[in-house]
C-alpha cells in the first residue's frame, strides 16, 4: 500500500493534475481556431451516422462559491430567453452543414442550470434540436437539475421533451458546509425533486457528491452519503473538490483554513467509497459508482465504457458536438471550443458563424496517447499491443512511452506481456500515472512542455 507521504509526493492531492476528460486537455487548445476547420469537420460526419450533442446553459440564479464552471448569474428570464434564441441560430447553422440522416444517440443539457429554462423555452429548444437532428431509437436524453430551480411544470416539460435521465448535484447535505460553499440545498427539497423525477417515469438518476469540502469530516460525509443513498440514485460521481481560486475567483470566498488536510481528504474518500460499495454499488474507474443494473456498470463490465467531457459514459459515438457558450466538441479530427464569453458567442451565432474560439487538430501521437490515458482511467490497465494495432503503430513505440514510469513511480504498475496494469493499492494514483503519457504536460511554472 502506498504511504500517505508517497501519495502526497506524487501529487495525489494536487488540483492541477488533470482529470483527463480529453487529451490533450482544454488548457492546451489553441486560440485562433478557424470556423472553416470546424465547418469541414461537421460536413465530414457521414450520412446516417449517430452522434452525441451537448447543450450548455451557462445561467444560474445563484453562483455557488465552490464551482469552477463557466457560469453567469441572472435574476430574470430575459437573458435566458435571448440565449435560447441564439442556440436555435447555432443549430440552424449546423443543420445547413450536416449530411442527411444523422441522429442523436446521446443528448445532454448541462450548465449552469438548465432548469432555469421556463417550460415554453424547454419545448422551444427541444423542437429546434429535433428539427436539426432527430433522436435515435433508444437515445439517452439527460438534463442537469437543480432541485432549488425546478417545479412540476418544468419537470412536466422535460418529461414531455423526452428526458429519460436526470442528474442532480448534491455536493453535501450538511447545512453548515452548504452555507460555507454558497450552496443551500436541503435533503427535503432534493428528495422532492427526486420523487418528481421518478413519478414521471424517468428511471435513470445520477447524483454528484463532493469530498474535500471545508469543515467536512468522516461523520459529516457519512451522514451525507447515507442520505444520498436513501434517494436511490442509479449512479453516483464522487468528485474531489478542487480548490483553484486562481481559476475561479468565487472560490476566494471559501476559507482555506477550513479545508481538509491531505490525510483527511484520503479518509473522506475512503469513507464514502466504502459506504457505496457496502450498499451494492459497483466501483467504476477513479470516482464513479453504479448499481449493477445501470448502463454504466454494464458498459464497464463489457469493456465498452468511455471517458469524455461528461466523465465516464457508455456513449460510443465518435462525435460529441457541443453548442452554447464555452461548450467543447470532439470530432475524429480534434477538439473545438466555443467562445466562452456569452456576448461574443451570441454575436457570432446570430450572424450564422460557428462560434469556435479555440481548438486542437489531432497530430502525430495524440489519439494513441489519449487512448492509453483513457484505458488506464477506465480500467486501470492498458493492453499496449491491442492499442498499437488499433492505432496502426508498432508496439515498440508505446513501450517507449512507458519507459521511465517505474523510475518515476516505483512499485505502482506492472508491465507483463505488453499489458500495463496499475496495482490495486496504487489506483488512487491513476491520474498521476496517466500523466506520464501526456506529451503536453505542465511544468511548475504553468508552461507546456513536451516529454
C-alpha positions as CSV (number, residue, x, y, z in Angstrom):
1,X,0.0,0.0,0.0
2,X,1.3,3.4,-0.9
3,X,2.1,5.5,2.2
4,X,0.4,8.9,2.5
5,X,3.8,10.5,2.2
6,X,4.3,8.8,-1.2
7,X,0.8,9.9,-2.3
8,X,1.5,13.5,-1.4
9,X,4.9,13.5,-3.0
10,X,3.5,12.1,-6.2
11,X,0.8,14.8,-6.4
12,X,-2.3,12.9,-5.5
13,X,-3.8,16.0,-3.8
14,X,-2.6,18.5,-6.5
15,X,-5.6,20.2,-8.0
16,X,-3.5,20.9,-11.1
17,X,-3.4,17.2,-12.1
18,X,-5.9,16.9,-15.0
19,X,-9.0,14.7,-14.8
20,X,-8.3,13.8,-18.4
21,X,-11.8,14.1,-19.8
22,X,-10.0,14.9,-23.0
23,X,-6.5,14.5,-24.4
24,X,-4.9,17.0,-24.9
25,X,-6.7,18.8,-22.1
26,X,-8.6,22.1,-22.7
27,X,-5.7,24.4,-21.5
28,X,-3.7,23.2,-24.5
29,X,-6.3,24.2,-27.1
30,X,-5.0,26.9,-29.3
31,X,-6.7,30.3,-29.8
32,X,-7.4,31.5,-33.3
33,X,-9.2,28.3,-34.3
34,X,-10.8,28.9,-37.6
35,X,-14.5,28.4,-38.2
36,X,-13.7,26.9,-41.6
37,X,-11.9,24.0,-39.9
38,X,-14.9,23.2,-37.8
39,X,-17.2,23.6,-40.8
40,X,-15.2,20.9,-42.6
41,X,-15.3,18.6,-39.6
42,X,-19.1,18.9,-39.4
43,X,-19.5,18.3,-43.1
44,X,-17.3,15.2,-42.8
45,X,-19.8,13.4,-40.4
46,X,-21.1,10.5,-42.5
47,X,-24.7,10.4,-43.6
48,X,-26.8,8.3,-41.3
49,X,-24.2,8.5,-38.5
50,X,-25.2,8.7,-34.8
51,X,-23.7,11.4,-32.7
52,X,-23.9,12.9,-29.2
53,X,-24.9,16.5,-28.6
54,X,-24.1,18.6,-25.5
55,X,-26.1,21.8,-24.9
56,X,-24.5,24.3,-22.5
57,X,-26.8,26.6,-20.5
58,X,-24.5,29.0,-18.6
59,X,-27.0,30.8,-16.4
60,X,-27.5,30.3,-12.7
61,X,-29.9,32.0,-10.2
62,X,-27.1,31.8,-7.7
63,X,-23.3,31.4,-8.2
64,X,-22.1,28.6,-5.9
65,X,-18.7,29.6,-4.4
66,X,-17.2,26.1,-4.8
67,X,-17.9,25.9,-8.6
68,X,-15.3,26.4,-11.2
69,X,-17.6,26.0,-14.2
70,X,-18.3,28.7,-16.8
71,X,-21.5,30.3,-15.5
72,X,-23.1,33.7,-15.0
73,X,-25.8,34.9,-12.7
74,X,-29.3,36.2,-13.7
75,X,-32.3,37.2,-11.8
76,X,-34.7,37.4,-14.8
77,X,-35.8,35.2,-17.6
78,X,-35.0,37.7,-20.4
79,X,-31.3,36.8,-20.9
80,X,-32.1,33.1,-20.8
81,X,-34.8,33.5,-23.5
82,X,-32.4,35.5,-25.7
83,X,-29.8,32.8,-25.2
84,X,-32.2,30.1,-26.3
85,X,-32.8,32.1,-29.5
86,X,-29.1,32.1,-30.0
87,X,-28.9,28.3,-29.5
88,X,-31.5,28.0,-32.2
89,X,-29.5,30.1,-34.5
90,X,-26.4,28.0,-33.9
91,X,-28.4,24.8,-34.5
92,X,-29.7,26.3,-37.8
93,X,-26.1,26.9,-39.0
94,X,-25.1,23.4,-38.0
95,X,-28.2,21.9,-39.8
96,X,-27.1,23.6,-43.0
97,X,-23.8,21.7,-42.9
98,X,-25.0,18.2,-41.9
99,X,-25.3,15.2,-44.2
100,X,-28.7,13.6,-44.3
101,X,-29.9,11.0,-41.8
102,X,-27.7,11.9,-38.8
103,X,-29.3,11.1,-35.5
104,X,-28.6,11.9,-31.9
105,X,-27.7,9.0,-29.7
106,X,-26.9,10.9,-26.5
107,X,-28.3,14.4,-25.7
108,X,-27.2,16.2,-22.6
109,X,-28.2,19.6,-21.2
110,X,-25.7,21.0,-18.7
111,X,-24.7,24.2,-17.1
112,X,-25.1,26.3,-15.3
113,X,-28.7,25.5,-14.5
114,X,-30.7,24.1,-17.4
115,X,-33.8,24.0,-15.2
116,X,-33.8,27.9,-15.3
117,X,-35.5,27.5,-18.7
118,X,-39.2,28.1,-18.4
119,X,-41.5,25.3,-19.8
120,X,-42.1,27.1,-23.1
121,X,-38.3,27.5,-23.5
122,X,-37.7,23.8,-22.9
123,X,-40.3,22.9,-25.6
124,X,-38.9,25.5,-28.0
125,X,-35.3,24.4,-27.6
126,X,-36.2,20.7,-27.9
127,X,-38.1,21.4,-31.1
128,X,-35.1,23.2,-32.5
129,X,-32.8,20.3,-31.6
130,X,-35.1,17.7,-33.1
131,X,-35.6,19.8,-36.2
132,X,-31.8,19.7,-36.6
133,X,-31.3,16.0,-35.9
134,X,-33.9,13.5,-34.6
135,X,-33.3,11.3,-31.6
136,X,-32.2,7.8,-32.5
137,X,-34.2,4.8,-31.2
138,X,-33.2,4.2,-27.6
139,X,-31.4,7.5,-27.3
140,X,-30.5,8.9,-23.9
141,X,-31.6,12.4,-23.0
142,X,-30.1,13.7,-19.8
143,X,-30.5,17.0,-18.0
144,X,-28.7,18.5,-15.0
145,X,-31.4,19.5,-12.5
146,X,-31.1,21.9,-9.6
147,X,-33.7,20.9,-7.0
148,X,-33.9,24.6,-5.9
149,X,-34.7,25.6,-9.5
150,X,-37.3,23.1,-10.7
151,X,-41.0,22.7,-10.2
152,X,-43.8,20.5,-11.5
153,X,-44.4,22.5,-14.7
154,X,-40.7,22.3,-15.7
155,X,-40.5,18.6,-14.8
156,X,-43.6,18.1,-16.9
157,X,-42.0,20.0,-19.8
158,X,-38.7,18.0,-19.6
159,X,-40.6,14.7,-19.4
160,X,-42.7,15.7,-22.5
161,X,-39.4,16.7,-24.3
162,X,-38.2,13.1,-23.8
163,X,-35.8,13.4,-20.9
164,X,-35.1,9.9,-19.6
165,X,-32.1,10.5,-17.4
166,X,-31.7,13.2,-14.7
167,X,-28.6,14.4,-12.9
168,X,-28.6,16.2,-9.5
169,X,-25.7,17.8,-7.8
170,X,-25.8,17.3,-4.1
171,X,-22.2,18.2,-3.0
172,X,-23.0,17.8,0.7
173,X,-26.2,17.8,2.8
174,X,-24.7,19.4,5.9
175,X,-26.3,22.9,6.3
176,X,-23.1,24.4,7.7
177,X,-21.0,23.2,4.8
178,X,-23.6,24.3,2.4
179,X,-23.5,27.8,3.8
180,X,-19.7,27.9,3.6
181,X,-19.7,26.8,-0.1
182,X,-22.7,29.0,-1.1
183,X,-25.0,26.1,-2.0
184,X,-28.1,25.9,0.2
185,X,-30.0,22.7,-0.8
186,X,-31.8,20.7,1.9
187,X,-32.3,17.0,1.9
188,X,-36.1,17.6,1.8
189,X,-36.0,19.8,-1.4
190,X,-33.7,17.3,-3.0
191,X,-36.0,14.4,-2.2
192,X,-39.0,16.3,-3.6
193,X,-37.1,16.7,-6.9
194,X,-36.1,13.0,-6.9
195,X,-39.7,12.0,-6.2
196,X,-41.0,14.3,-9.0
197,X,-38.4,12.8,-11.4
198,X,-39.4,9.2,-10.6
199,X,-43.1,10.0,-10.7
200,X,-42.7,10.9,-14.3
201,X,-41.3,7.6,-15.3
202,X,-37.7,8.8,-15.5
203,X,-35.9,5.6,-14.5
204,X,-32.2,6.7,-14.5
205,X,-30.9,9.1,-11.9
206,X,-27.3,10.3,-11.4
207,X,-26.2,12.2,-8.4
208,X,-22.9,14.1,-7.6
209,X,-21.3,14.5,-4.2
210,X,-18.0,16.1,-3.2
211,X,-15.3,15.2,-0.8
212,X,-12.6,17.6,0.4
213,X,-15.0,20.5,1.2
214,X,-14.4,22.9,4.1
215,X,-15.3,21.5,7.5
216,X,-16.0,18.0,6.2
217,X,-15.1,15.1,8.4
218,X,-15.9,11.4,8.4
219,X,-19.1,11.8,10.5
220,X,-20.5,14.6,8.2
221,X,-19.6,12.8,4.9
222,X,-21.1,9.6,6.3
223,X,-24.4,11.3,7.0
224,X,-24.4,13.0,3.6
225,X,-23.6,9.7,1.7
226,X,-26.2,7.8,3.7
227,X,-28.9,10.4,2.9
228,X,-27.8,10.3,-0.8
229,X,-28.1,6.5,-0.9
230,X,-31.6,6.7,0.6
231,X,-32.7,8.6,-2.5
232,X,-31.8,5.6,-4.7
233,X,-29.6,7.0,-7.4
234,X,-28.6,4.6,-10.1
235,X,-25.1,6.0,-10.4
236,X,-23.0,8.4,-8.3
237,X,-20.0,10.6,-9.1
238,X,-17.7,11.1,-6.0
239,X,-15.6,14.1,-7.0
240,X,-12.8,15.6,-5.1
241,X,-13.3,19.4,-4.5
242,X,-10.5,21.2,-6.4
243,X,-9.7,24.5,-4.7
244,X,-8.4,26.6,-7.6
245,X,-9.1,30.3,-6.7
246,X,-6.6,31.4,-9.3
247,X,-9.0,30.0,-11.9
248,X,-12.4,30.5,-10.2
249,X,-12.4,33.8,-8.3
250,X,-15.6,33.0,-6.4
251,X,-13.6,30.3,-4.6
252,X,-11.8,33.1,-2.7
253,X,-14.9,33.2,-0.6
254,X,-14.2,29.7,0.7
255,X,-12.0,29.7,3.9
256,X,-8.8,27.8,3.0
257,X,-8.1,27.2,6.7
258,X,-11.2,25.1,6.9
259,X,-10.2,22.7,4.0
260,X,-9.3,19.2,5.0
261,X,-5.7,18.1,5.1
262,X,-4.3,15.6,2.6
263,X,-4.7,12.9,5.2
264,X,-8.3,13.9,5.8
265,X,-9.2,14.0,2.1
266,X,-8.0,10.5,1.7
267,X,-10.0,9.4,4.7
268,X,-13.1,11.2,3.4
269,X,-12.8,9.5,0.0
270,X,-12.3,6.0,1.6
271,X,-15.3,6.5,3.9
272,X,-17.6,7.5,1.1
273,X,-16.3,4.7,-1.2
274,X,-16.8,2.0,1.4
275,X,-20.4,3.1,2.0
276,X,-21.3,3.0,-1.7
277,X,-19.7,-0.5,-2.1
278,X,-21.4,-1.8,1.1
279,X,-24.7,-0.6,-0.3
280,X,-24.4,-2.6,-3.6
281,X,-22.8,-0.1,-5.9
282,X,-20.0,-1.2,-8.3
283,X,-16.9,0.9,-8.2
284,X,-16.3,2.4,-11.6
285,X,-13.0,3.9,-12.5
286,X,-11.5,6.6,-10.3
287,X,-14.6,8.3,-8.9
288,X,-17.9,6.7,-10.0
289,X,-20.2,4.2,-8.6
290,X,-23.2,2.5,-10.2
291,X,-25.8,-0.1,-9.4
292,X,-25.2,-3.4,-11.4
293,X,-28.4,-2.8,-13.3
294,X,-27.2,0.6,-14.6
295,X,-25.9,1.0,-18.1
296,X,-22.6,2.4,-16.9
297,X,-21.9,-0.6,-14.8
298,X,-22.8,-2.9,-17.6
299,X,-20.6,-1.0,-20.1
300,X,-17.8,-1.1,-17.6
301,X,-18.1,-4.9,-17.3
302,X,-18.3,-5.3,-21.1
303,X,-15.2,-3.2,-21.6
304,X,-17.1,-0.6,-23.7
305,X,-17.1,2.3,-21.2
306,X,-15.5,5.5,-22.4
307,X,-14.4,8.8,-20.9
308,X,-15.4,12.3,-22.3
309,X,-16.3,15.7,-21.0
310,X,-19.3,14.3,-19.1
311,X,-16.9,11.9,-17.3
312,X,-17.5,8.2,-17.6
313,X,-20.1,7.2,-20.2
314,X,-21.4,4.3,-22.2
315,X,-21.5,6.7,-25.2
316,X,-19.7,5.1,-28.1
317,X,-20.3,8.0,-30.6
318,X,-17.3,9.3,-32.5
319,X,-18.7,12.8,-32.5
320,X,-19.6,14.8,-29.4
321,X,-21.0,18.1,-30.7
322,X,-21.1,21.0,-28.3
323,X,-23.4,24.0,-28.7
324,X,-23.6,27.1,-26.5
325,X,-21.1,29.4,-24.9
326,X,-17.8,27.7,-23.9
327,X,-19.1,24.3,-24.9
328,X,-16.4,21.8,-26.2
329,X,-16.9,19.4,-29.0
330,X,-14.9,16.4,-30.0
331,X,-14.7,15.2,-33.6
332,X,-12.5,12.4,-35.1
333,X,-10.2,15.2,-36.3
334,X,-9.8,17.1,-33.0
335,X,-11.5,19.4,-30.5
336,X,-13.3,22.7,-30.9
337,X,-14.4,25.1,-28.1
338,X,-17.0,27.9,-28.5
339,X,-16.4,31.4,-27.3
340,X,-16.6,31.4,-23.5
341,X,-18.0,34.9,-23.3
342,X,-21.7,34.8,-23.8
343,X,-21.8,38.1,-25.7
344,X,-19.1,37.1,-28.2
345,X,-20.7,33.7,-28.6
346,X,-24.1,35.2,-29.3
347,X,-22.7,37.8,-31.8
348,X,-21.2,35.0,-33.9
349,X,-24.0,32.6,-33.7
350,X,-26.7,35.2,-34.6
351,X,-24.6,36.1,-37.7
352,X,-24.7,32.4,-38.8
353,X,-21.0,32.0,-37.9
354,X,-19.8,28.9,-36.0
355,X,-18.5,30.4,-32.7
356,X,-15.4,28.3,-32.2
357,X,-12.7,30.3,-30.4
358,X,-10.2,27.6,-29.5
359,X,-9.4,24.1,-30.8
360,X,-6.9,21.4,-31.4
361,X,-6.4,19.3,-34.5
362,X,-5.1,15.8,-33.7
363,X,-1.5,15.3,-34.8
364,X,1.1,12.6,-34.5
365,X,0.6,10.5,-31.4
366,X,-2.4,12.4,-29.9
367,X,-5.0,9.7,-30.4
368,X,-2.8,6.8,-29.3
369,X,-1.6,8.6,-26.1
370,X,-5.2,9.6,-25.4
371,X,-6.4,6.0,-25.7
372,X,-3.7,4.8,-23.2
373,X,-4.8,7.5,-20.7
374,X,-8.5,6.6,-21.3
375,X,-7.9,2.9,-20.7
376,X,-5.9,3.5,-17.5
377,X,-8.6,5.8,-16.1
378,X,-11.4,3.4,-17.1
379,X,-9.9,0.1,-16.3
380,X,-6.6,0.6,-14.6
381,X,-4.9,-1.3,-17.4
382,X,-3.9,-0.8,-21.0
383,X,-3.2,-3.5,-23.5
384,X,-0.4,-1.8,-25.4
385,X,-0.3,-4.5,-28.1
386,X,-4.0,-4.1,-28.8
387,X,-3.8,-0.3,-28.8
388,X,-0.8,-0.3,-31.1
389,X,-2.8,-2.5,-33.5
390,X,-5.8,-0.2,-33.2
391,X,-3.7,2.8,-34.0
392,X,-1.5,1.2,-36.6
393,X,1.6,1.8,-34.6
394,X,4.5,-0.5,-33.7
395,X,4.1,-1.7,-30.1
396,X,7.7,-0.6,-29.5
397,X,6.5,3.0,-29.8
398,X,4.0,2.5,-27.0
399,X,6.6,0.6,-24.9
400,X,9.0,3.5,-25.3
401,X,6.4,5.8,-23.8
402,X,6.2,3.5,-20.8
403,X,9.9,3.8,-20.2
404,X,10.8,5.8,-17.1
405,X,7.4,5.1,-15.4
406,X,8.9,2.6,-13.0
407,X,11.7,5.0,-12.1
408,X,9.3,8.0,-11.6
409,X,6.7,6.0,-9.7
410,X,8.3,2.8,-8.4
411,X,6.0,-0.1,-7.4
412,X,2.8,1.4,-8.8
413,X,2.4,-0.5,-12.0
414,X,3.2,-3.9,-13.7
415,X,4.1,-4.4,-17.3
416,X,3.6,-8.1,-18.3
417,X,3.2,-9.3,-21.9
418,X,2.8,-5.7,-23.1
419,X,-0.1,-5.1,-20.7
420,X,0.4,-2.2,-18.4
421,X,-1.6,-2.6,-15.1
422,X,-1.9,-0.2,-12.2
423,X,-1.6,-2.2,-9.0
424,X,-4.7,-2.2,-6.7
425,X,-3.0,-0.3,-4.0
426,X,-1.9,2.4,-6.4
427,X,-5.3,3.1,-8.1
428,X,-5.6,6.4,-6.2
429,X,-2.6,7.5,-8.3
430,X,-4.3,6.7,-11.7
431,X,-4.4,10.3,-12.9
432,X,-0.8,10.9,-12.0
433,X,0.2,7.6,-13.7
434,X,-1.8,8.7,-16.8
435,X,0.0,12.0,-16.8
436,X,3.2,10.1,-17.6
437,X,1.8,9.7,-21.1
438,X,0.8,13.3,-21.6
439,X,3.1,15.0,-24.1
440,X,1.5,18.3,-23.3
441,X,2.3,18.1,-19.6
442,X,2.6,21.3,-17.5
443,X,5.7,22.2,-15.7
444,X,5.7,24.0,-12.3
445,X,5.5,27.5,-13.9
446,X,2.4,26.5,-15.9
447,X,4.1,26.4,-19.4
448,X,3.5,23.5,-21.7
449,X,6.5,21.2,-22.2
450,X,7.0,18.1,-24.4
451,X,8.1,14.9,-22.8
